[in-house]
Amino acid sequence: MVSQLRAFVTGYVDCFERSLAVGHVTGSAWVVDRRGDAALLTHHRKLGKWLQLGGHADGDADVRRVALREAVEESGLAGIELASDAIYDVDVHEIPARGDEPAHLHYDVRFAFFADRGGVPVASDESIAVAWVPLAEIERFAIDDSVRRLAAKTPGLVRRQAPLS
């Protein structure tokens, strides 16, 4: 998927624009609590499934900033902090046709973030719900393979952070 993303961004100067009908770059946030026990997921209204937070770049080539913006907008939580400057994951997936929008690809660049579970997430209009989902129970939420992959990487992410005080 990394090579697909690389070919896409070098092949289309407007790859960060939602108006590019064949596909576009998106930014996602894998938000976990500091212990790595739970992830913040959204029940996406249009797609009807539980996913990580994220969305369209809308012309912004700084996909890390896009991921953080989308995480805050879709959860209502302040204090979401970048866990690492590095890209956490890349996924290329098809978005089905809807209305006058044709099927297209999302070239999703994903970053890991930490947030405290003390705040209560509030769903945006794009979501049916937003919830902290214990990683031990994540399979109950009918997630797809890409979210399973994010969850499987979480123990390594938590080990790299500073010790809890």
N, C-alpha and C positions, 0 to 999 in steps of 0.2 A: 504494500500500500504506500510505502514511502516513495518508491520509484514512480508510482502512479501520480502521487501528489507533486513530486518534483517535475515530471513531464507536463502536468497540467499548468502549474504556475509559470513555467518557462514558455509554454505554448500560447497562453492567453494573457495579454496585458491587463485585461479587465477581469481577471480571475477572482477578485475580491468584491465584485459587484453582483448583487442579487439579480440584476437584469440579464446576466449572461445565461441564456436559456439551457445550455448543455450541462451546466453545473456551476458551482461557486465554492469558494473557501468559506468554511465556518469555523468558529472557535468554541470549544467546550471546556467545562470546568468539572473535574472530578473532585468534589468537595467531601472531605472526610473529617471526622472528629479527630482530635489529637492522639487518641489512643488507637485509632484505626478500627474501632468497633462498629462504626456506622457510616453510611454514605448518605448524602443529601440528594434525593432523586425527585424528579418531577413526573407526574402522570400527564403526558403531553396530550393536549386536547385534540389536535388534528390527527396525530398518529395513533392515538389510543393505546399507548404503552408507556411503561416506566423507563425513564432515561436519565442520563446525567444532564445537568444544566448546560445550556449553550444556545448559540444561534448564529445568525448571519453577520458577516463582517461589515456589510453595508459600506464598502469602499475603504475600510480601515485595514491596512496591511499589517498592523500590530495585533496579531491574533491572540497574543497573551492578554492584551488590554481588552479585546473583544470578549474573551472567555470570562474575565473578571466582571466586566460590565453586565454580561448576560447572567452570571451567577447572582449578582446583587439584584438585578431587575426581576429575575424569576423567583427569587426566594424572599426578597424583602429584608435579608439579613445584612447588617453592617459587620465589619470586622472579619471579613473573609480574607485570608492571607495566602499568598503564593507559597507553596511548599518548596518549589525548586524553579529556577529559571529554565530548566531543560524541558523540552517537549516530553510529555508523559506517555502519549500514545497518538497514533494516527489511524484514522478509519476512513474508508471510502465506501459510501453506501448510497443506494438509490432511494430517492423520495418519489412516491407514486404521484401520478397525475392527479390534479385536483382542480376542478372548475376549468378556467382557461389556462392554467399553468400546466405545462407538459411534465411528464416524468423527467427527472434530472438527477445528477449526482451531487452529493455533498462531500467535499474533500475536507474532512473534519480534523483539525489540529487541536489536541487535547492537552490541558495542563492540570497539574494537581494543586489543590488548595486545602488549607486547614480552616476550620471554623469551630467555634465553641457551640456546644449543643444547648446552651442556656437560652439563646434567643429562639423565639417561635417563628418558624418560616411561614410566609404568607404567599399563597399562589397568585401569580399574575393571571391576566386574561388568557394567556396562552396555555394555561394548565388547568387540569381538573383538581389537582392536589399537589402539594409539595410536602415531603416527609423525610425524617431521618429514618433510614432503613438499616436495621442491624445486619451486618454482613453475613452473620450466621443464618439469617432468614431470607436472604436476597432472592433465592430461587422461588419463593412464594409469590414474587411480584412479576412473574412471567417476563423476565428480562431477556434481551437478546444476547448473542455471543459476544458482541463488542463490550457490553456492560459487564459480562462475566470476566472478560479479559482485564478490564479496569480493576475490578474487585480482586482478581487474583494477584495483581501487582501491589496491592495495598500494604501487605506486611513489609515489603522492602522499602516502601516510602516511609513508613512509620519508623523503621529501624534507623533511617538516615537523619531523622530530626534530632534536635537536642533533647537530652533527658528531661522528663517531666519533673517539675519542682513540687 
